[in-house]
Amino acid sequence: MIKFVRQWIIDTLGFSKSEANGTLVLILITFLTAVLPKIYLIQSHSNQESFSADRESLSKWGKELESFLELKEPEKTQIPLAKVESKSFPFDPNTASLQDLTDLGFSERVATNLINYREHGGQFKVKGDLSKIYGISKARVQELWNQIQLPEEHTPDEAKPEPSEKIIVAKERFDINYASATDLQAIRGIGPVLSERIVAFRSKLGGFYSGDQLHEVYGLAPDVIDRLLELAVFTGEVQKININTDSLNHLYTHPYIDYNLARAIVSFRKQQGRLDSVSQIKPIKILSDSLYQKIYPYLSPNP
């Protein structure tokens, strides 16, 4: 059949054999392009109709099964819970038994908690103390208020004294640079921690020369500083650092002198030779005037 059509194309149109073959391929592609989509649509429509029919059948079967199960399911009967009736009678939570507490409407667990609290030294002094027990709310205490055989409030004798701050007042003035940690605790607001911190900072400085330095002590409140200044004496006697002989390591252990400044002082004295006064280090570039005023009392050109 194909040979006949190819020969017809050659004879009629005057095509060569290869041109005739190409024409046949083109006709075949055109046919497939036009016909195959229609065939696919027809087949898909048929499958969709089949799927829809199956889905309707499955849905119908499911509804029949549900109705069958509903007919077979036994009716659920609700069993009413037994209501626990609580009694009402006067009681002292310090002496009430487990049975008394459960009769009052407390669960066995809460009643056990209350008894355990008593056995471990706990005591109920007023009615409101009953709410200390886990599981007993303040609202429940109010419901039982008239039955609780305890006073409503603490009596003056039983009232707990409010904790007061231990106040120790120093009566004599003292030299801040010779006071011990115990001496400093005589100031109200200075305890063991702060007193040790003051002494440690004083040791690093080489002594205090001004009351303003107390503000540099970590944790020392302004009002405590004011009380300390009322009694502390600042004589200005501090340990000196020799700018001519002390080593770099010794220089920068001082809180006001960091490593860079210590190295600059050592380099400066090597260049200048022996320094006759502290003011001679002022030309050091990294030494500001404010810093110079802070470290000046601790420096000396003499051994």
Wavefront OBJ file of the C-alpha trace (Angstrom):
o trace
v 0.000 0.000 0.000
v 2.806 2.398 0.938
v 4.725 1.558 -2.241
v 1.646 2.261 -4.324
v 1.089 5.660 -2.709
v 4.795 6.557 -3.065
v 4.749 5.592 -6.772
v 1.616 7.641 -7.294
v 3.312 10.695 -5.756
v 6.352 10.214 -7.989
v 4.269 9.798 -11.161
v 1.764 12.561 -10.387
v 3.914 15.233 -8.796
v 7.220 14.407 -10.438
v 8.985 13.976 -7.078
v 12.128 11.948 -6.656
v 12.076 8.803 -4.509
v 13.556 10.586 -1.469
v 11.104 13.493 -1.862
v 8.244 11.026 -2.069
v 9.429 9.323 1.156
v 9.577 12.678 2.927
v 6.064 13.484 1.731
v 4.805 10.181 3.141
v 6.431 10.905 6.535
v 4.881 14.373 6.619
v 1.450 12.968 5.828
v 1.847 10.357 8.597
v 2.873 13.004 11.184
v -0.054 15.236 10.205
v -2.457 12.316 10.571
v -1.140 11.341 13.978
v -1.230 14.948 15.219
v -4.858 15.336 14.185
v -6.213 11.941 15.236
v -4.340 10.863 18.408
v -5.564 13.699 20.710
v -9.162 12.869 19.819
v -8.590 9.212 20.580
v -6.980 10.154 23.962
v -9.885 12.421 24.907
v -12.416 9.741 24.040
v -10.510 7.172 26.121
v -10.088 9.564 29.098
v -13.756 10.440 29.068
v -14.586 6.775 29.107
v -12.221 6.154 32.053
v -13.619 9.155 33.936
v -17.173 7.913 33.473
v -16.047 4.495 34.723
v -14.282 6.052 37.743
v -17.329 8.186 38.569
v -19.535 5.126 38.413
v -17.189 3.199 40.702
v -17.031 6.103 43.175
v -20.826 6.354 43.302
v -21.082 2.605 43.910
v -18.452 2.757 46.677
v -20.181 5.702 48.355
v -23.524 3.902 48.231
v -21.969 0.780 49.736
v -20.368 2.836 52.536
v -23.687 4.439 53.473
v -25.348 1.021 53.615
v -22.534 -0.231 55.900
v -22.885 2.783 58.233
v -26.629 2.275 58.529
v -26.044 -1.411 59.266
v -23.517 -0.598 62.027
v -25.861 1.984 63.556
v -28.526 -0.674 63.827
v -26.131 -3.123 65.481
v -24.426 -0.622 67.885
v -25.743 -1.069 71.390
v -27.214 1.933 73.077
v -24.814 3.696 75.467
v -26.167 3.966 78.924
v -24.776 6.729 81.127
v -24.049 5.558 84.622
v -24.461 8.429 87.043
v -21.456 9.032 89.264
v -21.980 8.525 92.892
v -22.102 11.915 94.547
v -19.939 12.191 97.610
v -21.845 14.064 100.234
v -19.674 16.134 102.558
v -20.574 16.745 106.160
v -20.315 19.993 108.043
v -19.042 20.109 111.606
v -16.494 22.115 113.643
v -12.917 20.870 113.386
v -9.399 21.825 114.333
v -6.957 21.130 111.442
v -4.230 20.510 114.037
v -6.059 17.479 115.464
v -8.590 16.330 112.836
v -8.212 12.700 111.725
v -8.054 11.435 108.173
v -11.683 10.294 108.421
v -12.781 13.711 109.732
v -11.100 15.444 106.825
v -12.596 13.160 104.182
v -16.038 13.553 105.810
v -15.619 17.313 105.396
v -15.248 16.795 101.658
v -11.481 16.776 101.246
v -10.060 14.171 98.913
v -7.970 11.470 100.526
v -4.874 12.865 98.846
v -5.410 16.389 100.218
v -6.239 15.019 103.661
v -3.013 12.989 103.604
v -1.038 16.104 102.624
v -2.484 17.959 105.609
v -1.599 15.193 108.057
v 1.916 14.877 106.618
v 2.346 18.618 107.101
v 1.452 18.243 110.795
v 3.727 15.229 111.275
v 6.676 17.212 109.923
v 6.217 19.981 112.472
v 3.714 22.148 110.656
v 1.092 23.963 112.694
v -2.081 25.888 111.906
v -2.365 29.027 114.053
v -5.121 30.935 112.261
v -7.905 29.938 109.920
v -6.127 31.245 106.828
v -3.187 28.893 107.446
v -5.284 26.036 106.065
v -4.640 27.323 102.533
v -0.950 26.441 102.980
v -1.845 22.848 102.109
v -1.521 21.977 98.430
v -4.999 21.312 97.042
v -6.888 23.573 99.472
v -7.789 26.855 97.831
v -8.617 30.090 99.624
v -12.172 29.772 98.329
v -12.477 26.373 100.041
v -11.148 27.859 103.270
v -13.849 30.547 103.089
v -16.517 27.853 102.679
v -15.309 26.160 105.884
v -14.538 29.414 107.711
v -17.197 29.044 110.396
v -16.314 25.391 111.057
v -12.541 25.961 111.548
v -11.807 26.097 115.283
v -8.939 28.573 115.084
v -8.628 32.335 115.589
v -9.100 34.537 112.553
v -5.941 36.560 113.155
v -2.711 36.251 115.085
v -2.830 37.559 118.617
v -0.217 40.199 119.526
v 1.832 37.604 121.439
v 1.891 35.229 118.487
v 2.583 37.848 115.834
v 5.963 37.289 114.233
v 8.319 40.203 114.633
v 9.311 41.824 111.385
v 12.932 41.093 110.476
v 14.996 44.184 111.082
v 18.358 45.091 109.673
v 21.168 44.646 112.105
v 22.482 48.118 112.758
v 25.902 48.684 114.199
v 26.925 52.299 114.663
v 30.547 53.276 114.994
v 31.095 55.992 117.564
v 34.702 57.024 116.906
v 36.424 58.331 113.795
v 39.102 56.110 112.289
v 41.847 56.208 109.660
v 40.414 54.595 106.524
v 43.832 53.209 105.545
v 44.338 51.331 108.818
v 40.805 50.094 109.447
v 40.313 46.324 109.331
v 37.415 44.580 107.617
v 35.808 44.090 111.036
v 36.156 47.806 111.802
v 34.428 48.694 108.538
v 31.470 46.433 109.387
v 30.629 48.863 112.191
v 29.166 51.086 109.457
v 25.516 50.374 108.734
v 25.179 48.796 105.298
v 28.677 47.294 105.194
v 28.743 43.543 105.725
v 31.521 40.969 105.443
v 31.545 40.989 101.624
v 31.712 44.752 101.175
v 34.247 45.222 103.960
v 36.601 42.674 102.375
v 36.097 44.310 98.990
v 37.048 47.742 100.393
v 40.199 46.350 102.025
v 41.215 44.503 98.828
v 40.796 47.613 96.664
v 42.688 49.722 99.216
v 45.560 47.219 99.108
v 45.805 47.422 95.288
v 45.797 51.224 95.381
v 48.310 51.473 98.182
v 45.785 53.325 100.327
v 42.989 55.882 99.883
v 43.895 59.554 99.624
v 40.402 60.892 98.901
v 36.812 60.014 99.793
v 35.900 60.161 96.106
v 37.810 56.910 95.601
v 35.188 55.037 97.616
v 32.834 55.404 94.637
v 35.203 53.114 92.707
v 34.509 50.203 95.090
v 32.030 47.899 93.349
v 28.699 47.539 95.169
v 29.211 50.394 97.638
v 25.979 52.397 97.635
v 26.090 56.233 97.825
v 24.232 56.356 101.163
v 26.703 53.855 102.660
v 29.594 55.978 101.371
v 28.065 59.045 103.045
v 27.901 57.230 106.393
v 31.470 56.011 105.935
v 32.717 59.519 105.151
v 31.179 60.829 108.377
v 33.624 58.703 110.392
v 36.544 57.926 108.073
v 39.699 60.045 108.126
v 41.843 60.423 104.980
v 45.379 61.383 105.931
v 46.763 61.048 102.410
v 49.453 58.621 103.556
v 49.717 56.079 100.727
v 52.329 53.700 99.376
v 54.442 55.280 96.646
v 55.645 53.884 93.325
v 59.195 54.873 92.332
v 59.091 56.106 88.755
v 62.881 55.749 88.425
v 63.435 52.222 89.692
v 60.213 50.208 89.871
v 59.816 47.606 87.136
v 57.251 47.627 84.359
v 55.393 44.737 86.009
v 55.194 46.581 89.319
v 53.983 49.770 87.658
v 50.999 48.250 85.854
v 49.767 46.288 88.884
v 48.374 49.600 90.131
v 44.654 50.007 89.253
v 45.253 53.424 87.662
v 48.204 52.387 85.460
v 47.603 50.016 82.558
v 50.277 48.133 80.632
v 50.645 50.758 77.875
v 51.187 53.602 80.350
v 53.622 51.520 82.407
v 55.654 50.766 79.281
v 55.571 54.450 78.268
v 56.897 55.516 81.694
v 59.754 53.002 81.488
v 60.645 54.133 77.943
v 60.446 57.809 78.927
v 62.820 57.439 81.875
v 65.301 55.552 79.667
v 65.304 58.463 77.231
v 65.391 61.260 79.828
v 67.620 59.663 82.434
v 66.858 59.999 86.110
v 63.651 61.948 86.863
v 63.830 64.493 89.699
v 60.079 65.122 90.028
v 56.819 63.396 89.191
v 55.713 66.310 87.003
v 58.454 65.441 84.503
v 56.327 62.569 83.119
v 53.589 64.963 81.942
v 54.940 65.076 78.368
v 54.071 61.385 77.896
v 51.429 61.540 75.117
v 49.062 58.866 76.430
v 49.011 60.413 79.903
v 45.998 62.717 80.084
v 45.804 65.485 82.653
v 42.893 63.833 84.477
v 44.780 60.547 84.736
v 47.901 62.368 85.915
v 45.895 63.925 88.751
v 44.693 60.451 89.800
v 48.090 58.755 89.842
v 50.181 61.696 91.066
v 49.684 60.938 94.814
v 51.023 57.387 94.249
v 54.216 58.349 92.363
v 57.599 59.418 93.684
v 61.048 60.031 92.085
v 62.813 58.858 95.220
v 63.363 55.342 96.618
l 1 2 3 4 5 6 7 8 9 10 11 12 13 14 15 16 17 18 19 20 21 22 23 24 25 26 27 28 29 30 31 32 33 34 35 36 37 38 39 40 41 42 43 44 45 46 47 48 49 50 51 52 53 54 55 56 57 58 59 60 61 62 63 64 65 66 67 68 69 70 71 72 73 74 75 76 77 78 79 80 81 82 83 84 85 86 87 88 89 90 91 92 93 94 95 96 97 98 99 100 101 102 103 104 105 106 107 108 109 110 111 112 113 114 115 116 117 118 119 120 121 122 123 124 125 126 127 128 129 130 131 132 133 134 135 136 137 138 139 140 141 142 143 144 145 146 147 148 149 150 151 152 153 154 155 156 157 158 159 160 161 162 163 164 165 166 167 168 169 170 171 172 173 174 175 176 177 178 179 180 181 182 183 184 185 186 187 188 189 190 191 192 193 194 195 196 197 198 199 200 201 202 203 204 205 206 207 208 209 210 211 212 213 214 215 216 217 218 219 220 221 222 223 224 225 226 227 228 229 230 231 232 233 234 235 236 237 238 239 240 241 242 243 244 245 246 247 248 249 250 251 252 253 254 255 256 257 258 259 260 261 262 263 264 265 266 267 268 269 270 271 272 273 274 275 276 277 278 279 280 281 282 283 284 285 286 287 288 289 290 291 292 293 294 295 296 297 298 299 300 301 302 303
